[in-house]
Amino acid sequence: MGKLLTAVLGLALLGGGAWYALQRTAAVDSTAPGTSAPKRQLDNVRGAASRIESEADARAKELEAKMRTD
C-alpha cells in the first residue's frame, strides 16, 4: 500500500511540475527581447503559407476557367 501511495504522489508531483512549467512559459511576455525572433519567424512562415495558398487558388481557378472554355 505504501509503494502505491508513493507512486501516485510521485506522479502527481511530476504532473503538477509539468503543468506549472507549461503555464509559466505560456504566460511569458511575447514582447521580451529573447522571444521576438521566433515570433518573427513564425509570422514569416504564416505569410508565406498564405501567399502559397492564394497562388494555388488562383492557378486552380485559371485551370477551371480554361477547362470550361474548351
Order of alpha helices (4+ residues) and beta strands (2+ residues): alpha-alpha
